[in-house]
Amino acid sequence: MTEILFPVLVLLGIGALLGALLALANKLLEVKEDERIGEIAKLLPNYNCGSCGTPGCVAFATAIIEGEVKNLSRCKPGKADKNFNPIIEYLKAHPDANNKVIDVKI
């Protein structure tokens, strides 16, 4: 009986140690994403067509937040009244951490 008990306890100990290390790494290495990216991505048409020059709508939203995109009409399937005007209003209402409003045009 002790022949099987010792290896089981060793494996349980190793598993617990590795689980604790993974939990610690999850807390320390967490990447914080700007919540505005998800909100802008919801306002885009979500065709993920790539016609704007980015791999998809989330990448386009990220480029908007990072200031790389100044002209929303790069999104070919988007419409001014349905997609672009709500994005501009959202960006005006939600500045970044430094209270800087991202300036984009249609």
Backbone as JSON Lines, residues from 0, in Angstrom:
{"i":0,"aa":"M","n":[0.82,-1.2,0.0],"ca":[0.0,0.0,0.0],"c":[0.86,1.26,0.0]}
{"i":1,"aa":"T","n":[1.93,1.28,0.77],"ca":[2.8,2.45,0.81],"c":[3.58,2.6,-0.49]}
{"i":2,"aa":"E","n":[3.69,1.52,-1.25],"ca":[4.41,1.6,-2.52],"c":[3.66,2.5,-3.5]}
{"i":3,"aa":"I","n":[2.37,2.52,-3.46],"ca":[1.58,3.34,-4.36],"c":[1.24,4.71,-3.74]}
{"i":4,"aa":"L","n":[1.21,4.79,-2.42],"ca":[0.83,6.02,-1.75],"c":[1.87,7.12,-1.93]}
{"i":5,"aa":"F","n":[3.14,6.77,-1.81],"ca":[4.2,7.78,-1.94],"c":[4.22,8.43,-3.32]}
{"i":6,"aa":"P","n":[4.2,7.68,-4.44],"ca":[4.17,8.35,-5.76],"c":[2.92,9.21,-5.98]}
{"i":7,"aa":"V","n":[1.79,8.77,-5.46],"ca":[0.56,9.56,-5.6],"c":[0.7,10.88,-4.85]}
{"i":8,"aa":"L","n":[1.24,10.85,-3.64],"ca":[1.44,12.07,-2.87],"c":[2.44,13.0,-3.54]}
{"i":9,"aa":"V","n":[3.48,12.45,-4.13],"ca":[4.47,13.27,-4.84],"c":[3.81,13.96,-6.04]}
{"i":10,"aa":"L","n":[3.03,13.2,-6.81],"ca":[2.35,13.79,-7.96],"c":[1.33,14.84,-7.55]}
{"i":11,"aa":"L","n":[0.61,14.59,-6.46],"ca":[-0.32,15.6,-5.95],"c":[0.4,16.87,-5.52]}
{"i":12,"aa":"G","n":[1.55,16.73,-4.88],"ca":[2.34,17.88,-4.46],"c":[2.85,18.67,-5.66]}
{"i":13,"aa":"I","n":[3.35,17.96,-6.67],"ca":[3.83,18.64,-7.87],"c":[2.68,19.36,-8.58]}
{"i":14,"aa":"G","n":[1.54,18.71,-8.67],"ca":[0.37,19.33,-9.29],"c":[-0.08,20.58,-8.55]}
{"i":15,"aa":"A","n":[-0.09,20.52,-7.23],"ca":[-0.5,21.67,-6.43],"c":[0.5,22.82,-6.6]}
{"i":16,"aa":"L","n":[1.79,22.51,-6.61],"ca":[2.82,23.53,-6.78],"c":[2.71,24.19,-8.16]}
{"i":17,"aa":"L","n":[2.56,23.37,-9.2],"ca":[2.43,23.93,-10.54],"c":[1.14,24.72,-10.7]}
{"i":18,"aa":"G","n":[0.06,24.27,-10.09],"ca":[-1.2,25.02,-10.13],"c":[-1.06,26.37,-9.45]}
{"i":19,"aa":"A","n":[-0.38,26.41,-8.31],"ca":[-0.16,27.68,-7.62],"c":[0.71,28.61,-8.46]}
{"i":20,"aa":"L","n":[1.73,28.07,-9.12],"ca":[2.59,28.89,-9.98],"c":[1.8,29.45,-11.17]}
{"i":21,"aa":"L","n":[0.92,28.65,-11.75],"ca":[0.09,29.13,-12.86],"c":[-0.86,30.23,-12.4]}
{"i":22,"aa":"A","n":[-1.45,30.08,-11.23],"ca":[-2.34,31.1,-10.71],"c":[-1.58,32.41,-10.45]}
{"i":23,"aa":"L","n":[-0.38,32.31,-9.91],"ca":[0.45,33.49,-9.66],"c":[0.85,34.15,-10.98]}
{"i":24,"aa":"A","n":[1.25,33.35,-11.97],"ca":[1.63,33.89,-13.27],"c":[0.45,34.58,-13.93]}
{"i":25,"aa":"N","n":[-0.75,34.03,-13.77],"ca":[-1.95,34.65,-14.34],"c":[-2.18,36.03,-13.75]}
{"i":26,"aa":"K","n":[-1.96,36.18,-12.47],"ca":[-2.15,37.48,-11.81],"c":[-1.06,38.47,-12.22]}
{"i":27,"aa":"L","n":[0.19,38.02,-12.27],"ca":[1.3,38.92,-12.54],"c":[1.44,39.29,-14.0]}
{"i":28,"aa":"L","n":[1.05,38.42,-14.9],"ca":[1.25,38.63,-16.33],"c":[-0.03,39.02,-17.07]}
{"i":29,"aa":"E","n":[-1.03,39.46,-16.34],"ca":[-2.3,39.82,-16.96],"c":[-2.12,41.05,-17.86]}
{"i":30,"aa":"V","n":[-2.68,40.98,-19.06],"ca":[-2.61,42.08,-20.0],"c":[-3.93,42.84,-19.95]}
{"i":31,"aa":"K","n":[-3.84,44.11,-19.69],"ca":[-5.04,44.93,-19.61],"c":[-5.3,45.55,-20.99]}
{"i":32,"aa":"E","n":[-6.5,45.33,-21.5],"ca":[-6.89,45.87,-22.8],"c":[-7.84,47.04,-22.59]}
{"i":33,"aa":"D","n":[-7.69,48.04,-23.4],"ca":[-8.58,49.2,-23.33],"c":[-10.0,48.74,-23.65]}
{"i":34,"aa":"E","n":[-10.94,49.0,-22.75],"ca":[-12.32,48.53,-22.93],"c":[-13.01,49.25,-24.09]}
{"i":35,"aa":"R","n":[-12.46,50.38,-24.52],"ca":[-13.05,51.1,-25.65],"c":[-12.9,50.33,-26.95]}
{"i":36,"aa":"I","n":[-11.88,49.48,-27.05],"ca":[-11.68,48.69,-28.27],"c":[-12.88,47.78,-28.52]}
{"i":37,"aa":"G","n":[-13.33,47.09,-27.5],"ca":[-14.48,46.2,-27.64],"c":[-15.75,46.95,-27.98]}
{"i":38,"aa":"E","n":[-15.93,48.11,-27.38],"ca":[-17.13,48.89,-27.65],"c":[-17.14,49.42,-29.09]}
{"i":39,"aa":"I","n":[-16.0,49.87,-29.57],"ca":[-15.92,50.36,-30.94],"c":[-16.09,49.2,-31.92]}
{"i":40,"aa":"A","n":[-15.52,48.05,-31.59],"ca":[-15.67,46.88,-32.46],"c":[-17.14,46.48,-32.58]}
{"i":41,"aa":"K","n":[-17.92,46.66,-31.51],"ca":[-19.35,46.36,-31.58],"c":[-20.09,47.33,-32.49]}
{"i":42,"aa":"L","n":[-19.6,48.57,-32.58],"ca":[-20.25,49.58,-33.41],"c":[-19.9,49.45,-34.89]}
{"i":43,"aa":"L","n":[-18.83,48.73,-35.2],"ca":[-18.45,48.5,-36.6],"c":[-19.36,47.44,-37.2]}
{"i":44,"aa":"P","n":[-19.39,47.31,-38.54],"ca":[-20.31,46.35,-39.17],"c":[-19.97,44.88,-38.89]}
{"i":45,"aa":"N","n":[-18.76,44.59,-38.45],"ca":[-18.32,43.24,-38.08],"c":[-18.4,42.24,-39.23]}
{"i":46,"aa":"Y","n":[-18.02,42.69,-40.42],"ca":[-17.89,41.78,-41.55],"c":[-16.52,41.12,-41.56]}
{"i":47,"aa":"N","n":[-15.54,41.73,-40.89],"ca":[-14.16,41.24,-40.86],"c":[-13.62,41.01,-42.26]}
{"i":48,"aa":"C","n":[-13.93,41.93,-43.17],"ca":[-13.58,41.76,-44.58],"c":[-12.14,42.16,-44.89]}
{"i":49,"aa":"G","n":[-11.56,43.04,-44.1],"ca":[-10.2,43.48,-44.35],"c":[-10.08,44.59,-45.38]}
{"i":50,"aa":"S","n":[-11.19,45.11,-45.86],"ca":[-11.12,46.16,-46.89],"c":[-10.55,47.47,-46.35]}
{"i":51,"aa":"C","n":[-10.5,47.61,-45.03],"ca":[-9.95,48.82,-44.42],"c":[-8.42,48.77,-44.32]}
{"i":52,"aa":"G","n":[-7.84,47.6,-44.6],"ca":[-6.4,47.46,-44.51],"c":[-5.94,46.8,-43.22]}
{"i":53,"aa":"T","n":[-6.87,46.4,-42.38],"ca":[-6.53,45.67,-41.16],"c":[-7.14,44.27,-41.24]}
{"i":54,"aa":"P","n":[-6.66,43.31,-40.45],"ca":[-7.15,41.95,-40.55],"c":[-8.61,41.74,-40.14]}
{"i":55,"aa":"G","n":[-9.22,42.68,-39.5],"ca":[-10.61,42.53,-39.08],"c":[-11.08,43.74,-38.32]}
{"i":56,"aa":"C","n":[-12.31,43.67,-37.84],"ca":[-12.92,44.82,-37.17],"c":[-12.26,45.13,-35.82]}
{"i":57,"aa":"V","n":[-11.82,44.12,-35.1],"ca":[-11.17,44.38,-33.81],"c":[-9.82,45.06,-34.04]}
{"i":58,"aa":"A","n":[-9.1,44.64,-35.07],"ca":[-7.83,45.3,-35.39],"c":[-8.07,46.74,-35.85]}
{"i":59,"aa":"F","n":[-9.15,46.98,-36.57],"ca":[-9.49,48.34,-36.99],"c":[-9.85,49.19,-35.78]}
{"i":60,"aa":"A","n":[-10.61,48.63,-34.84],"ca":[-10.96,49.35,-33.61],"c":[-9.7,49.66,-32.79]}
{"i":61,"aa":"T","n":[-8.77,48.71,-32.75],"ca":[-7.51,48.95,-32.04],"c":[-6.73,50.08,-32.7]}
{"i":62,"aa":"A","n":[-6.71,50.1,-34.03],"ca":[-6.01,51.17,-34.74],"c":[-6.67,52.52,-34.5]}
{"i":63,"aa":"I","n":[-7.98,52.54,-34.37],"ca":[-8.67,53.8,-34.05],"c":[-8.25,54.3,-32.68]}
{"i":64,"aa":"I","n":[-8.26,53.42,-31.69],"ca":[-7.9,53.81,-30.32],"c":[-6.45,54.25,-30.23]}
{"i":65,"aa":"E","n":[-5.56,53.59,-30.98],"ca":[-4.14,53.94,-30.94],"c":[-3.81,55.17,-31.77]}
{"i":66,"aa":"G","n":[-4.8,55.72,-32.48],"ca":[-4.59,56.93,-33.25],"c":[-4.01,56.7,-34.63]}
{"i":67,"aa":"E","n":[-3.93,55.45,-35.07],"ca":[-3.38,55.15,-36.39],"c":[-4.39,55.42,-37.5]}
{"i":68,"aa":"V","n":[-5.67,55.39,-37.18],"ca":[-6.73,55.63,-38.17],"c":[-7.39,56.96,-37.85]}
{"i":69,"aa":"K","n":[-7.38,57.86,-38.81],"ca":[-8.03,59.16,-38.63],"c":[-9.3,59.27,-39.47]}
{"i":70,"aa":"N","n":[-9.46,58.37,-40.44],"ca":[-10.59,58.44,-41.36],"c":[-11.39,57.15,-41.27]}
{"i":71,"aa":"L","n":[-12.59,57.24,-40.72],"ca":[-13.42,56.04,-40.53],"c":[-13.96,55.48,-41.83]}
{"i":72,"aa":"S","n":[-13.96,56.27,-42.89],"ca":[-14.49,55.77,-44.16],"c":[-13.58,54.73,-44.81]}
{"i":73,"aa":"R","n":[-12.44,54.44,-44.18],"ca":[-11.62,53.31,-44.65],"c":[-12.4,52.01,-44.53]}
{"i":74,"aa":"C","n":[-13.36,51.98,-43.63],"ca":[-14.24,50.81,-43.48],"c":[-15.29,50.89,-44.58]}
{"i":75,"aa":"K","n":[-15.09,50.11,-45.64],"ca":[-15.97,50.2,-46.81],"c":[-17.42,49.79,-46.54]}
{"i":76,"aa":"P","n":[-17.7,48.72,-45.78],"ca":[-19.1,48.36,-45.57],"c":[-19.82,49.24,-44.54]}
{"i":77,"aa":"G","n":[-19.08,50.07,-43.83],"ca":[-19.7,50.9,-42.8],"c":[-20.5,52.04,-43.39]}
{"i":78,"aa":"K","n":[-21.49,52.49,-42.64],"ca":[-22.36,53.59,-43.06],"c":[-22.23,54.72,-42.03]}
{"i":79,"aa":"A","n":[-22.29,55.95,-42.53],"ca":[-22.06,57.11,-41.66],"c":[-23.06,57.18,-40.52]}
{"i":80,"aa":"D","n":[-24.34,57.03,-40.83],"ca":[-25.35,57.2,-39.78],"c":[-25.45,55.99,-38.86]}
{"i":81,"aa":"K","n":[-25.17,54.81,-39.37],"ca":[-25.32,53.59,-38.57],"c":[-24.05,53.24,-37.79]}
{"i":82,"aa":"N","n":[-22.87,53.45,-38.39],"ca":[-21.64,53.01,-37.76],"c":[-20.73,54.16,-37.33]}
{"i":83,"aa":"F","n":[-20.47,55.09,-38.23],"ca":[-19.43,56.08,-37.97],"c":[-19.85,57.16,-36.98]}
{"i":84,"aa":"N","n":[-21.06,57.7,-37.11],"ca":[-21.5,58.73,-36.16],"c":[-21.56,58.21,-34.72]}
{"i":85,"aa":"P","n":[-22.06,56.99,-34.47],"ca":[-22.01,56.48,-33.09],"c":[-20.58,56.3,-32.57]}
{"i":86,"aa":"I","n":[-19.65,55.95,-33.45],"ca":[-18.25,55.8,-33.01],"c":[-17.69,57.16,-32.61]}
{"i":87,"aa":"I","n":[-17.95,58.17,-33.42],"ca":[-17.45,59.51,-33.1],"c":[-18.05,60.01,-31.79]}
{"i":88,"aa":"E","n":[-19.34,59.8,-31.59],"ca":[-19.98,60.21,-30.33],"c":[-19.42,59.43,-29.14]}
{"i":89,"aa":"Y","n":[-19.18,58.14,-29.33],"ca":[-18.62,57.32,-28.25],"c":[-17.23,57.82,-27.88]}
{"i":90,"aa":"L","n":[-16.41,58.13,-28.87],"ca":[-15.05,58.6,-28.59],"c":[-15.07,59.96,-27.91]}
{"i":91,"aa":"K","n":[-16.02,60.81,-28.26],"ca":[-16.13,62.11,-27.58],"c":[-16.54,61.94,-26.12]}
{"i":92,"aa":"A","n":[-17.38,60.95,-25.85],"ca":[-17.87,60.74,-24.49],"c":[-16.9,59.93,-23.62]}
{"i":93,"aa":"H","n":[-15.95,59.24,-24.25],"ca":[-15.03,58.39,-23.51],"c":[-13.59,58.7,-23.88]}
{"i":94,"aa":"P","n":[-13.01,59.77,-23.31],"ca":[-11.6,60.08,-23.59],"c":[-10.68,59.05,-22.93]}
{"i":95,"aa":"D","n":[-9.38,59.11,-23.27],"ca":[-8.43,58.16,-22.69],"c":[-8.09,58.57,-21.26]}
{"i":96,"aa":"A","n":[-7.11,57.92,-20.67],"ca":[-6.76,58.16,-19.27],"c":[-6.25,59.58,-19.05]}
{"i":97,"aa":"N","n":[-5.71,60.21,-20.09],"ca":[-5.2,61.58,-19.98],"c":[-6.24,62.62,-20.39]}
{"i":98,"aa":"N","n":[-7.49,62.21,-20.5],"ca":[-8.61,63.07,-20.94],"c":[-8.41,63.61,-22.35]}
{"i":99,"aa":"K","n":[-7.68,62.86,-23.18],"ca":[-7.5,63.24,-24.57],"c":[-8.53,62.52,-25.42]}
{"i":100,"aa":"V","n":[-9.28,63.3,-26.2],"ca":[-10.29,62.73,-27.06],"c":[-9.66,62.36,-28.4]}
{"i":101,"aa":"I","n":[-9.94,61.17,-28.88],"ca":[-9.39,60.72,-30.15],"c":[-10.17,61.39,-31.27]}
{"i":102,"aa":"D","n":[-9.44,62.07,-32.16],"ca":[-10.07,62.83,-33.24],"c":[-10.11,61.98,-34.51]}
{"i":103,"aa":"V","n":[-11.28,61.59,-34.92],"ca":[-11.48,60.85,-36.17],"c":[-12.55,61.55,-37.0]}
{"i":104,"aa":"K","n":[-12.45,61.35,-38.29],"ca":[-13.4,61.95,-39.23],"c":[-14.09,60.85,-40.03]}
{"i":105,"aa":"I","n":[-15.18,61.2,-40.68],"ca":[-15.87,60.24,-41.55],"c":[-15.22,60.28,-42.91]}
